[in-house]
Amino acid sequence: MEVQIISEKLIKPEDCHVEAFTFSALDQLAPPSHYPIFLYYTHDQESTNLSTKSLRLESSLSKILVDFYPFAGRLINDNTSITCNYHKDDDFGVLFVEAFAHNCNLQEDILLSGNKTRVQFVPTLDSLLQTHLLIVQVTFFECGGMILGCWVSHKLSDATSICTFINYWASISRGANSSNFTIPDFKTGVKVFPPIKQPSLFSFPNLDYQDLQCVSKIFLFDGPSIANLKSKALSKYVPSPTRVEAVSALIWKCVIVSSKSSGTSNLSHVVNLRKRLVPSFPNGTIGNFLAFLMTTKSERDNNDLPNLVIILRKSLLEFPYSKSDTKSLNWDVALGTILENWNMFGDMISRSKDIELYNFTSWCGLPFYEADFGWGKPKLMSIMGLSYKNIIPLMDAKDGGMEAWVCLEAKHTSEFEQNQELLAFAAII
């Protein structure tokens, strides 16, 4: 397969009078890296012309950038804001790349083959990632299919935010009534979490794992298997475990076995703060609103599935683990509580070379599969192949199941992927 770049251009907002976007404290703490998302669309029945599709994507992107203006801005080096000072002749805007894949059929060579991690479908130059907060590449195929690939800066957006952006863009592209949309909210975050003077005090250590050989595999849990797993994971203390709790506990149990650990094992799970704050954040709040569930299984704790679910649930009920008298997430006191949570997680990360730590994050429930740009909903959503030790993202599968992307040290991978208890509920894809 050869991917040919057809064009590159900057898409600017149709109109913007905002000079800058100020980071919240949690935006300041977010890593300066980008993360990729891919949406796969097969040939549509209306046989929409490829150039028409491209023009529609460009035009609708320019329209939504009026409301999502920071995505077209540029990061200021002092980690306080994004400049949005748009002019016709400057380099501001979202980088939009159009490409064409030769000698490749999207359905047969990618979707049916299970190959979901191709880097050809997003630009990878470091210089581009340093400059742009959002990069979009639309790759068309001879069969009429399309892959929409996005590089998204974590300084501006968590997964919930980019999902909101993509669905808003898709709605405008297909001609939906914009009066029914929730306008993105860039102001509430900085109001509740105002910027701090020394964000470096709360940033995570930059650990070097280049000396480790890691292997990433994808495990698919279909709907009936998840229902069966939840029935095996319940107990009188947790009579109705969630699917994320059940799948997380099973993977945790199996990685403990494959690592030959007989001592303490630690787990973290990213927590979306939007609905946990009091009052909860409005729909469409954009930015980084994340904290961390942290829990430990001691060597005295039973390693069976229901007990691991109990440990997870207990940790969630105790969140956010403040050492002070209050653990309130009321808007007026939430900042101190969440900064303490980030500090505790940073301390755990700093010791991750010496302790057993597995880092989960869940994108389950985010409606990426609803993103219809006018030629149908995506057949698949995926991320890039993983390379960091003990990172385990969970995300929805197309037909109601769940995918777990598991990245472990190579020396533990073989036994993990052959674990019969795991394979009773999941298939490697």
C-alpha positions as CSV (number, residue, x, y, z in Angstrom):
1,M,0.0,0.0,0.0
2,E,1.2,3.5,-0.8
3,V,-0.4,6.5,0.8
4,Q,0.0,9.6,-1.4
5,I,-0.4,13.1,0.1
6,I,-2.7,15.1,-2.2
7,S,-2.9,18.4,-0.4
8,E,-2.2,20.2,2.9
9,K,-3.9,23.3,4.0
10,L,-4.8,25.3,7.1
11,I,-8.5,25.5,8.0
12,K,-9.3,28.7,9.8
13,P,-12.5,29.6,11.7
14,E,-15.1,31.4,9.5
15,D,-15.0,34.1,12.1
16,C,-13.2,34.6,15.4
17,H,-12.7,37.7,17.7
18,V,-11.1,35.9,20.6
19,E,-7.4,36.7,21.2
20,A,-6.5,33.9,23.6
21,F,-7.7,30.9,25.5
22,T,-6.4,30.6,29.1
23,F,-5.6,27.2,30.5
24,S,-7.2,25.8,33.6
25,A,-4.9,24.3,36.2
26,L,-5.7,20.8,34.9
27,D,-4.8,21.9,31.3
28,Q,-1.5,23.1,32.7
29,L,-0.9,19.7,34.3
30,A,-1.8,17.7,31.2
31,P,1.1,16.3,29.2
32,P,2.3,18.2,26.1
33,S,1.9,15.2,23.9
34,H,-0.6,14.4,21.2
35,Y,-2.8,11.3,21.0
36,P,-4.3,9.8,17.8
37,I,-7.8,8.7,16.9
38,F,-8.9,6.9,13.8
39,L,-12.5,6.6,12.4
40,Y,-13.0,4.1,9.6
41,Y,-15.8,4.7,7.0
42,T,-16.7,2.2,4.3
43,H,-18.1,3.1,0.9
44,D,-21.4,4.9,1.3
45,Q,-24.5,3.9,-0.7
46,E,-25.0,7.4,-2.1
47,S,-21.5,7.1,-3.8
48,T,-20.6,10.7,-2.7
49,N,-17.7,12.0,-4.9
50,L,-14.4,12.0,-3.0
51,S,-13.7,15.7,-3.8
52,T,-17.2,16.6,-2.6
53,K,-16.6,14.8,0.7
54,S,-13.3,16.6,1.2
55,L,-14.8,20.0,0.5
56,R,-17.7,19.2,2.8
57,L,-15.2,18.3,5.6
58,E,-13.2,21.4,5.1
59,S,-16.2,23.7,5.0
60,S,-17.9,22.2,8.1
61,L,-14.6,22.2,10.0
62,S,-14.2,26.0,9.3
63,K,-17.8,26.5,10.6
64,I,-17.3,24.6,13.9
65,L,-14.0,26.3,14.6
66,V,-16.0,29.5,15.3
67,D,-17.2,27.8,18.5
68,F,-14.1,25.5,19.0
69,Y,-11.6,28.3,18.3
70,P,-8.8,27.1,20.6
71,F,-8.3,24.0,18.4
72,A,-7.0,26.3,15.6
73,G,-4.7,28.2,17.9
74,R,-1.0,27.9,18.9
75,L,0.4,27.0,22.2
76,I,2.3,29.7,24.2
77,N,5.5,28.4,25.7
78,D,4.8,29.6,29.2
79,N,2.1,26.9,29.6
80,T,-0.6,29.4,30.5
81,S,-2.7,29.9,27.3
82,I,-3.3,29.4,23.6
83,T,-3.1,32.3,21.3
84,C,-6.0,32.7,18.9
85,N,-5.0,35.8,17.1
86,Y,-6.2,34.8,13.6
87,H,-5.3,36.7,10.5
88,K,-5.7,35.8,6.8
89,D,-2.0,35.5,6.2
90,D,-0.7,33.8,9.3
91,D,-0.1,30.2,10.1
92,F,-3.0,29.7,12.5
93,G,-5.6,27.0,11.8
94,V,-6.1,23.3,11.9
95,L,-3.8,21.4,9.6
96,F,-6.0,19.5,7.1
97,V,-4.2,16.8,5.1
98,E,-5.9,15.0,2.2
99,A,-4.4,11.7,1.1
100,F,-5.1,8.7,-1.1
101,A,-4.3,5.1,-0.4
102,H,-3.3,3.1,-3.5
103,N,-3.4,-0.6,-3.9
104,C,-5.4,-1.1,-0.7
105,N,-9.0,-2.0,0.0
106,L,-10.3,-0.6,3.3
107,Q,-12.7,-3.4,4.0
108,E,-10.5,-6.4,3.0
109,D,-7.0,-5.2,3.8
110,I,-7.6,-3.3,7.0
111,L,-11.0,-3.9,8.6
112,L,-11.2,-7.6,8.1
113,S,-7.4,-8.1,8.7
114,G,-7.7,-6.5,12.1
115,N,-4.8,-4.1,11.4
116,K,-5.8,-1.0,13.3
117,T,-2.6,0.7,14.0
118,R,-1.2,2.1,10.7
119,V,0.7,5.2,11.1
120,Q,0.3,6.2,7.4
121,F,-3.1,7.7,8.3
122,V,-1.8,10.6,10.3
123,P,1.2,12.9,9.8
124,T,4.0,12.0,12.1
125,L,6.6,14.8,11.8
126,D,7.6,16.1,15.2
127,S,7.8,19.6,13.9
128,L,4.1,19.5,13.0
129,L,3.1,18.2,16.4
130,Q,5.0,20.9,18.1
131,T,3.2,23.6,16.1
132,H,-0.4,22.3,15.8
133,L,-2.9,21.5,18.5
134,L,-5.1,19.5,16.1
135,I,-4.0,17.8,12.8
136,V,-6.5,16.0,10.6
137,Q,-5.8,13.6,7.8
138,V,-8.5,12.3,5.6
139,T,-7.3,9.2,3.6
140,F,-9.5,8.1,0.8
141,F,-9.4,4.5,-0.8
142,E,-10.1,3.2,-4.2
143,C,-13.1,1.3,-2.9
144,G,-14.7,4.6,-1.8
145,G,-13.9,4.2,1.9
146,M,-12.2,6.7,4.1
147,I,-10.2,6.9,7.3
148,L,-10.4,10.1,9.4
149,G,-7.2,10.4,11.5
150,C,-6.7,13.0,14.1
151,W,-3.7,14.1,16.2
152,V,-5.0,15.9,19.3
153,S,-3.0,17.8,21.8
154,H,-3.6,16.7,25.4
155,K,-2.9,20.3,26.5
156,L,-6.3,21.3,25.2
157,S,-8.5,18.2,25.1
158,D,-9.2,14.9,26.9
159,A,-11.1,12.1,25.2
160,T,-14.5,13.4,26.1
161,S,-13.6,16.8,24.6
162,I,-12.4,15.5,21.3
163,C,-15.4,13.2,21.0
164,T,-17.7,16.2,21.5
165,F,-15.7,18.1,18.8
166,I,-15.9,15.2,16.3
167,N,-19.6,14.7,16.7
168,Y,-20.3,18.4,16.5
169,W,-18.2,18.5,13.3
170,A,-20.0,15.5,11.9
171,S,-23.4,17.0,12.6
172,I,-22.6,20.2,10.8
173,S,-21.1,18.2,7.9
174,R,-24.3,16.2,7.4
175,G,-26.5,19.3,7.7
176,A,-28.1,18.8,11.0
177,N,-29.9,21.7,12.7
178,S,-27.2,23.5,14.7
179,S,-29.8,25.0,17.1
180,N,-30.1,21.6,18.7
181,F,-26.4,21.5,19.6
182,T,-24.8,22.2,22.9
183,I,-22.4,25.0,22.5
184,P,-18.9,24.0,23.7
185,D,-18.0,25.5,27.1
186,F,-14.4,26.7,27.4
187,K,-15.0,29.0,30.4
188,T,-16.2,26.8,33.3
189,G,-13.0,24.8,33.6
190,V,-10.8,27.9,34.2
191,K,-13.4,29.3,36.6
192,V,-13.4,26.1,38.8
193,F,-9.7,25.3,38.3
194,P,-7.9,28.6,37.8
195,P,-4.3,28.5,36.5
196,I,-1.6,27.9,39.1
197,K,1.8,29.6,39.2
198,Q,4.0,26.5,39.5
199,P,2.4,23.7,37.6
200,S,5.7,21.8,37.4
201,L,5.3,21.0,41.1
202,F,2.4,18.7,40.2
203,S,3.6,17.4,36.8
204,F,4.5,13.7,36.4
205,P,8.1,12.5,36.1
206,N,9.3,11.7,32.6
207,L,10.2,8.0,33.0
208,D,12.4,6.4,30.4
209,Y,11.2,2.9,29.4
210,Q,13.3,2.7,26.2
211,D,15.3,-0.1,27.6
212,L,12.1,-2.2,27.9
213,Q,10.7,-4.3,25.1
214,C,6.9,-4.0,25.2
215,V,4.2,-5.8,23.2
216,S,0.7,-4.5,22.6
217,K,-2.3,-6.7,22.0
218,I,-6.1,-6.1,21.6
219,F,-8.6,-8.2,23.4
220,L,-12.3,-8.1,22.3
221,F,-15.0,-8.8,24.9
222,D,-18.3,-9.2,23.1
223,G,-21.6,-8.3,24.7
224,P,-22.6,-11.9,25.9
225,S,-19.1,-12.5,27.3
226,I,-19.3,-9.2,29.3
227,A,-22.7,-10.2,30.7
228,N,-21.3,-13.6,31.7
229,L,-18.1,-11.9,33.2
230,K,-20.2,-9.5,35.3
231,S,-22.2,-12.5,36.7
232,K,-18.9,-14.1,37.8
233,A,-17.6,-10.9,39.3
234,L,-20.6,-10.0,41.5
235,S,-20.7,-10.4,45.3
236,K,-22.9,-9.4,48.2
237,Y,-20.7,-6.3,48.5
238,V,-20.9,-5.4,44.8
239,P,-24.1,-7.1,43.6
240,S,-24.0,-5.3,40.3
241,P,-20.5,-4.6,39.0
242,T,-20.1,-2.3,35.9
243,R,-18.7,-3.7,32.8
244,V,-15.6,-1.5,33.2
245,E,-15.1,-2.9,36.8
246,A,-15.5,-6.5,35.6
247,V,-13.2,-6.2,32.7
248,S,-10.6,-4.2,34.6
249,A,-10.6,-6.7,37.5
250,L,-10.2,-9.7,35.1
251,I,-7.3,-8.1,33.3
252,W,-5.7,-7.1,36.6
253,K,-6.0,-10.6,37.9
254,C,-4.5,-12.1,34.8
255,V,-1.5,-9.6,34.6
256,I,-0.8,-10.4,38.3
257,V,-0.6,-14.1,37.4
258,S,1.6,-13.5,34.3
259,S,4.0,-11.2,36.2
260,K,4.5,-14.0,38.8
261,S,3.7,-11.4,41.5
262,S,3.1,-12.7,45.0
263,G,3.2,-9.3,46.7
264,T,1.6,-5.9,46.3
265,S,0.0,-4.9,43.0
266,N,-1.2,-1.4,42.2
267,L,-3.8,-0.2,39.7
268,S,-4.8,3.3,38.5
269,H,-7.9,4.3,36.5
270,V,-8.5,7.7,34.9
271,V,-11.6,9.4,36.3
272,N,-13.7,11.8,34.4
273,L,-14.5,14.6,36.8
274,R,-17.3,16.2,34.9
275,K,-20.2,14.4,36.6
276,R,-18.4,14.1,40.0
277,L,-18.0,17.8,40.6
278,V,-20.8,19.5,42.6
279,P,-22.6,20.9,40.7
280,S,-21.6,18.7,37.7
281,F,-20.1,20.4,34.7
282,P,-22.4,21.3,31.9
283,N,-22.6,19.2,28.8
284,G,-19.9,20.2,26.3
285,T,-17.3,21.4,28.8
286,I,-14.0,21.3,26.9
287,G,-10.6,20.8,28.3
288,N,-8.9,18.3,30.7
289,F,-11.1,17.2,33.6
290,L,-9.3,14.1,34.8
291,A,-8.2,12.7,38.1
292,F,-7.0,9.3,39.1
293,L,-8.5,6.3,41.0
294,M,-5.7,4.5,42.8
295,T,-5.9,1.2,44.5
296,T,-3.7,-1.6,45.9
297,K,-4.0,-5.3,46.3
298,S,-1.8,-6.4,49.1
299,E,-0.2,-9.8,49.3
300,R,-2.8,-10.7,52.0
301,D,-5.7,-9.9,49.6
302,N,-7.4,-12.7,47.7
303,N,-6.8,-12.6,44.0
304,D,-10.2,-13.9,42.9
305,L,-12.4,-11.9,40.6
306,P,-15.1,-10.7,43.0
307,N,-12.6,-9.6,45.5
308,L,-10.7,-7.5,43.0
309,V,-14.0,-5.9,42.0
310,I,-14.6,-5.1,45.6
311,I,-11.2,-3.5,45.9
312,L,-11.9,-1.4,42.8
313,R,-15.3,-0.3,44.0
314,K,-14.0,0.6,47.5
315,S,-11.4,2.7,46.0
316,L,-13.9,4.5,43.8
317,L,-16.2,5.2,46.8
318,E,-13.2,6.7,48.7
319,F,-12.1,8.9,45.7
320,P,-10.5,11.5,45.7
321,Y,-8.4,10.4,48.8
322,S,-7.8,13.8,50.3
323,K,-5.7,13.8,53.5
324,S,-7.6,16.8,54.8
325,D,-10.9,16.7,56.6
326,T,-12.9,17.2,53.4
327,K,-13.0,15.3,50.2
328,S,-15.5,17.7,48.7
329,L,-15.7,18.3,45.0
330,N,-17.7,21.4,45.4
331,W,-16.6,24.0,42.9
332,D,-15.2,26.4,45.5
333,V,-12.8,23.8,47.0
334,A,-12.3,21.3,44.2
335,L,-9.0,22.6,43.0
336,G,-7.0,21.8,46.2
337,T,-8.6,18.4,46.4
338,I,-7.8,17.5,42.8
339,L,-4.2,18.9,42.9
340,E,-3.6,16.6,45.9
341,N,-5.0,13.7,43.9
342,W,-2.5,14.5,41.1
343,N,0.3,14.7,43.5
344,M,-0.5,11.3,45.0
345,F,-0.7,9.8,41.5
346,G,2.6,11.5,40.5
347,D,4.3,9.9,43.5
348,M,3.0,6.5,42.4
349,I,4.2,7.0,38.9
350,S,7.7,8.1,40.2
351,R,8.0,4.7,41.8
352,S,6.6,2.6,38.9
353,K,10.0,1.2,38.0
354,D,10.2,-0.3,41.5
355,I,6.5,-1.3,42.1
356,E,3.9,-3.2,40.1
357,L,1.6,-0.6,38.6
358,Y,-1.0,-1.0,35.9
359,N,-2.6,2.1,34.4
360,F,-6.1,1.9,33.0
361,T,-8.2,4.4,31.2
362,S,-11.7,4.0,29.9
363,W,-13.2,5.6,26.8
364,C,-16.3,3.5,27.1
365,G,-19.6,5.4,26.7
366,L,-18.1,8.1,24.5
367,P,-20.1,8.2,21.3
368,F,-17.4,8.1,18.7
369,Y,-19.5,5.5,16.7
370,E,-22.2,8.2,16.3
371,A,-20.0,10.5,14.2
372,D,-21.9,10.5,10.9
373,F,-20.5,13.1,8.5
374,G,-23.2,12.4,5.9
375,W,-22.1,9.0,4.6
376,G,-22.9,6.8,7.5
377,K,-21.5,6.0,10.9
378,P,-17.9,4.6,11.3
379,K,-17.4,0.9,11.1
380,L,-14.5,1.1,13.5
381,M,-12.7,3.4,15.9
382,S,-9.2,2.8,17.0
383,I,-6.1,4.4,18.5
384,M,-2.4,4.0,17.7
385,G,-0.4,0.9,18.8
386,L,0.9,1.3,22.3
387,S,4.5,1.3,23.4
388,Y,4.4,2.2,27.1
389,K,4.7,-0.4,29.8
390,N,1.5,-1.5,31.6
391,I,-0.9,0.9,29.8
392,I,-4.4,-0.5,29.3
393,P,-7.0,1.6,27.5
394,L,-10.6,0.3,27.4
395,M,-13.0,1.4,24.7
396,D,-16.3,0.4,23.1
397,A,-16.4,-2.1,20.3
398,K,-18.8,-1.5,17.4
399,D,-21.5,-4.0,18.3
400,G,-21.9,-3.4,22.1
401,G,-18.7,-5.1,23.3
402,M,-15.5,-3.7,24.6
403,E,-11.9,-3.7,23.5
404,A,-8.9,-3.8,25.9
405,W,-5.6,-2.6,24.4
406,V,-3.0,-4.2,26.7
407,C,0.7,-3.2,26.5
408,L,3.0,-5.3,28.7
409,E,6.7,-6.1,28.9
410,A,7.4,-8.8,26.3
411,K,8.6,-11.2,29.0
412,H,5.0,-11.3,30.5
413,T,3.0,-11.1,27.2
414,S,3.1,-14.8,26.2
415,E,1.7,-16.1,29.4
416,F,-0.9,-13.3,29.7
417,E,-2.3,-13.9,26.2
418,Q,-2.6,-17.7,26.9
419,N,-4.4,-17.3,30.2
420,Q,-7.4,-19.5,29.9
421,E,-9.6,-17.5,32.2
422,L,-9.0,-14.4,30.1
423,L,-9.6,-16.3,26.9
424,A,-12.9,-17.6,28.3
425,F,-14.3,-14.1,27.9
426,A,-12.1,-12.4,25.3
427,A,-10.6,-13.0,21.9
428,I,-7.3,-11.6,20.6
429,I,-7.9,-9.5,17.5
